[in-house]
Amino acid sequence: MKDVLLIALFALLGAACAGLAGAVVLRLVRHRSVAVSLAVVAAVTVTAMLAGTLAVAQAMFLSAHDLWVVTVVVAMAALVSLAVALLLGRWVVARSHALTKAARDFGDGGSFSAPRGTATAELAALTLELAATSAKLDESRRRERALETSRRELVAWISHDLRTPLAGLRAMAEALEDGVAADPDRYHRQIRTEVDRLTAMVADLFELSRIHAGALTLAPSRLSVYDLVGDALGGADPLAREHGVRLSGEAVQAVPVEVDGKEMTRVLANLLVNAIRHTPPDGTVAVAAERREDTVVLSVTDGCGGIRDEDLPRVFDTGWRGTQARTPPAGAGLGLAIVRGIVEAHSGSAAVRNVPGGCRFEVVLPAAAG
């Protein structure tokens, strides 16, 4: 038993020396290819066996003949181990290079295409992560392109919408200044109307800039959806009468919500104004509200005839006004973008879909607790 313990001790000391030397070598080559590291590990394994054997032989536990036999066996094992390590290293390196090339491609603006062939579990997991990252980058690029398009359209439409009233204001002001206005009172009323319209447009731009900057401050309180809808319908009634449109709010449940009353009133007002302007005379704009599980769904249904399917995803984009048939007579396409911004600030969502005869705008808000 004592001889066995001594043999184990000498073998451990010899193998430890080889392992320590291998650790030093691995540290020196840690920035090299993984194939080199695998070869070093294989060499350390065989060297540790040989070093332990030599230590045992020096302690006179092995004869010269036995030492020679063991050395030959270890040498053959070393050759096979190194060959397998190099093959494995080349395979791992080739897969890594393929992943590097694929990652470089989608980093340069392309899409990630996973290399063909099998891979280790770690490389396969890395491939999945790269594919997910590529999908997120593609989505970000599409969103960035859509935002850039919206900004350009907004600048163009705002410039157009400002140029016309400003030119009219200048002409009326010059007519009043020169004393050639046939009806000065009418000119003054028209100037006031145009100024009010421009003021509303600037207010919308300011509100939208606060939303995009994340500076929209909310003062939530517990309110009834029934009261919010009632106030919004009362405010929109004059415009509906002017356009010959009927307002309906019969399907509204008295569901409590925790919202900023002022901002949510603006949301409903924008939706109602948009619906009234695009509903023909004698048409109906219906407002409904109901509770669905832990949410409250507010909907405004108009009689616009529907929106083209390809335009539905852009309805809430900044500056979108769709076709000429849906272009409001005075607006820069900011109302629905403001609606989405305010609703999302309340941890809700806004959507639109076509229904027979028109479209339905839906606002989903978290229901108040209790």
Number of C-alpha atoms within 10 A of each C-alpha: 6 7 9 9 10 14 21 14 15 20 21 19 17 21 24 16 15 21 19 13 14 21 15 11 15 19 11 11 14 12 10 11 13 18 18 18 22 21 21 20 20 23 21 23 18 21 22 24 21 23 23 23 24 21 20 22 18 13 12 11 17 17 11 11 9 11 18 12 12 17 17 11 12 17 15 12 16 20 14 13 19 18 14 15 21 20 15 16 19 17 15 18 15 12 20 17 13 15 21 12 15 20 21 14 15 19 14 8 12 14 18 23 16 15 16 8 6 9 15 11 9 9 15 15 12 14 20 13 12 19 19 13 17 21 15 12 18 17 12 12 13 12 12 12 12 15 15 12 15 17 16 14 18 20 13 13 18 18 12 12 17 14 12 10 17 15 11 14 19 12 12 19 16 13 15 17 10 9 10 11 15 10 9 14 11 11 17 15 11 15 19 13 13 16 15 12 16 18 12 13 21 13 12 19 17 12 18 22 14 15 19 12 9 11 11 15 11 14 10 15 13 13 17 17 25 19 17 17 23 14 14 21 20 11 16 17 17 12 14 24 14 10 17 16 24 16 20 15 16 11 13 20 18 16 18 20 21 18 24 17 20 12 20 20 20 16 21 24 21 20 24 27 19 20 25 29 20 23 24 16 16 12 18 20 23 20 26 19 23 18 18 11 8 10 17 22 20 21 23 22 26 31 24 25 15 18 18 11 10 8 13 16 12 16 18 22 21 24 26 23 24 16 10 8 9 15 16 15 9 10 18 25 25 21 26 22 22 26 24 21 23 24 20 16 16 19 11 17 18 21 15 18 15 18 15 11 12 18 20 23 19 20 24 22 22 20 18 17 9 4
